[in-house]
Amino acid sequence: MSISDWPQGERPRERLLRQGPQALSDAELLAIYLRVGIKGKSAVDLARDLLERHDGSLRRLAAASMTDLARTPGIGLAKAAQLQASFELSRRALGEEIHQRNVMDAPDRVRDWLRLHLGQLPHEVFMALWLDAQNRLIAHEDLFRGTLTQTSVYPREVVKSALSHNAAAVIFAHNHPSGVSEPSQADQLLTQQLREALTLVDVRLLDHFIVAGNQPPLSLAERGLI
């Protein structure tokens, strides 16, 4: 049965107009975006298939490649491109808020943004959020990309990047594709080496987050490791 055959009060779009988007499930919101289903499946069924292919996780769905999205029957490249565009808009909206505010006043927003950017990547990425003297975001930069098990981070290159951005402070973040957020000894040693190198050019290291899957990013500062 297509959605147009449903009772009007149960259709996702009509429910959204009447009750607001917060009243709808993830699949129903996706269905509104997809608009139509395929033979034998409504748009809601298609949305459920899409979520199930990504372990029921919107974050995994947001991190999926266009090719991966298009593998779901009924999606295709056009709808995959639309989905990627919508997820990128979400990331940019969060980034815009971080640009405008003192990031230390919005730690949950920073965590959400990091999870969207790093949470489901299959490879390790080391990122810097360069901040001005009021702790507002100047730029975010992927400094190094590694394998599933390690990445090489060079303090000299990090210092050069800090100076090029005229940064007053920085927050580092990297992901653990293994899904385990616990900091390793190597993570702790690298953090101390970077803190010492940046102190020489008067750049403060505020935090270092480890992002692993859908877990809240782990803060080394909150652990007392900075």
C-alpha positions in Angstrom: 0.0 0.0 0.0 1.4 3.4 -1.0 1.3 6.3 1.5 -1.4 8.0 -0.6 -3.6 5.0 0.3 -3.1 5.5 4.1 -5.6 7.2 6.2 -4.9 10.9 6.0 -4.2 11.2 9.7 -1.4 8.6 9.5 0.5 10.0 6.5 4.0 11.3 7.6 3.7 14.7 5.8 0.2 15.4 7.2 1.4 14.4 10.7 4.4 16.7 10.4 2.2 19.6 9.4 -0.1 18.9 12.3 2.2 17.8 15.1 5.7 19.0 14.0 8.8 17.1 12.9 9.6 15.9 16.4 6.6 13.6 16.4 7.8 11.5 13.5 10.2 8.6 13.5 13.5 8.6 11.7 12.0 6.5 8.9 9.0 8.7 8.6 11.2 11.8 8.2 13.3 10.1 5.6 10.1 9.0 3.8 9.0 12.6 3.4 12.4 13.4 1.9 12.3 10.4 -0.4 8.7 11.3 -1.4 7.9 8.0 -3.3 8.7 4.4 -2.8 9.0 1.6 -5.3 6.8 -1.2 -6.5 5.6 -3.2 -3.5 7.2 -0.7 -1.0 6.0 2.6 0.3 8.4 5.5 0.9 8.4 4.6 4.6 9.3 1.0 3.8 12.1 2.2 1.6 13.3 4.6 4.4 13.4 1.6 6.8 15.4 -0.4 4.4 17.9 2.4 4.1 18.2 2.7 7.9 18.6 -1.1 8.3 21.4 -1.2 5.8 23.2 1.2 8.1 22.5 -0.6 11.4 19.6 1.7 12.2 22.0 4.6 12.8 21.4 8.1 11.3 25.1 8.9 11.9 26.2 5.9 9.8 23.7 6.9 7.2 25.1 10.4 7.2 28.7 9.1 6.7 27.8 6.7 3.9 29.2 7.3 0.4 27.0 8.1 -2.5 27.8 4.7 -4.0 26.8 3.0 -0.8 23.5 4.9 -0.6 22.6 4.2 -4.2 23.0 0.4 -3.6 19.7 0.4 -1.7 17.0 -0.6 -4.3 14.9 2.4 -5.1 17.4 5.1 -4.1 19.6 5.6 -7.1 22.2 8.4 -7.6 19.8 11.3 -7.7 18.2 10.5 -4.3 21.7 9.6 -2.9 22.9 13.0 -3.9 19.9 14.7 -2.3 20.5 12.7 1.0 24.2 13.7 1.0 23.3 17.3 0.4 20.9 17.3 3.4 23.4 15.7 5.7 26.1 18.2 4.6 23.6 21.1 5.4 23.2 19.6 8.9 27.0 19.6 9.4 27.3 23.1 8.1 24.5 24.3 10.4 26.3 22.9 13.4 29.6 24.4 12.2 28.1 27.8 11.7 26.9 27.8 15.3 30.4 26.8 16.5 31.9 29.7 14.4 29.6 32.2 16.1 30.0 31.1 19.7 32.7 30.5 22.2 33.2 26.7 21.7 33.8 26.2 25.4 30.3 27.4 26.0 28.9 24.8 23.7 30.7 21.5 24.3 27.7 19.4 23.3 27.6 21.1 19.9 31.3 20.5 19.4 30.7 16.8 20.3 27.8 16.5 17.9 29.8 18.2 15.1 32.7 15.8 15.6 30.5 12.8 15.6 29.0 13.8 12.3 32.4 14.4 10.8 34.5 11.6 12.2 32.2 9.0 13.9 31.8 6.5 11.1 35.0 7.0 9.0 36.7 3.6 8.2 40.2 5.3 8.4 41.8 7.3 11.2 41.8 11.1 10.8 43.5 13.7 13.0 41.7 17.0 13.0 42.4 20.5 14.5 39.8 23.1 15.4 41.8 26.4 15.3 40.3 29.0 17.6 40.8 32.8 18.1 41.4 34.5 21.4 37.7 34.3 22.3 37.6 30.6 21.6 35.6 31.0 18.4 36.3 28.7 15.5 38.6 30.1 12.8 38.8 26.9 10.8 38.8 23.2 11.0 41.5 21.2 9.3 42.2 17.5 8.7 45.9 17.4 9.4 46.7 13.8 8.9 45.0 10.7 7.6 46.1 7.2 8.7 45.2 3.6 8.4 42.8 1.6 10.6 45.4 1.2 13.3 47.7 4.3 13.3 48.3 7.8 12.0 51.5 9.9 11.9 51.2 13.3 13.4 54.2 15.6 13.3 54.4 18.4 15.9 56.4 20.7 13.6 53.6 20.6 10.9 51.0 21.2 13.5 52.8 24.3 14.8 53.2 25.6 11.2 49.5 25.2 10.7 48.7 27.0 13.9 50.8 30.0 12.9 49.3 30.1 9.4 45.8 30.4 10.9 47.0 32.9 13.5 45.3 30.7 16.1 45.3 31.5 19.8 44.0 28.0 20.9 43.2 24.6 19.4 41.0 21.6 20.1 42.3 18.4 18.6 40.2 15.4 17.7 40.8 12.0 16.1 38.7 9.0 15.5 39.1 5.3 16.5 37.6 3.2 13.7 37.7 0.3 16.1 34.8 1.8 18.0 36.7 1.9 21.3 37.1 5.5 22.6 39.5 4.8 25.4 42.8 6.8 24.9 45.9 4.7 24.3 49.3 5.6 25.8 50.3 6.8 22.3 47.3 9.2 22.3 48.3 10.6 25.7 52.0 10.9 24.7 51.1 12.7 21.4 48.8 15.1 23.2 51.6 16.1 25.6 54.1 16.5 22.8 51.7 18.7 20.9 50.9 20.8 24.0 54.6 21.4 24.6 55.3 22.3 21.0 52.4 24.7 20.8 53.3 26.4 24.1 56.4 27.6 22.4 54.3 29.7 20.0 51.8 30.7 22.6 48.9 28.5 21.4 46.8 26.9 24.1 45.7 23.3 23.7 42.2 23.3 25.2 41.2 19.7 24.6 41.7 16.5 22.6 38.6 14.4 21.7 38.6 10.8 20.7 35.6 9.9 18.5 34.4 6.3 18.3 31.2 5.3 16.5 28.0 6.6 18.1 29.5 7.1 21.6 29.9 10.6 23.0 33.4 11.8 22.1 35.8 11.3 24.9 37.5 14.4 26.3 41.1 14.0 27.5 40.8 17.3 29.3 37.9 15.9 31.3 40.0 12.9 32.1 42.7 15.2 33.5 45.1 14.1 30.8 45.9 17.7 29.5 
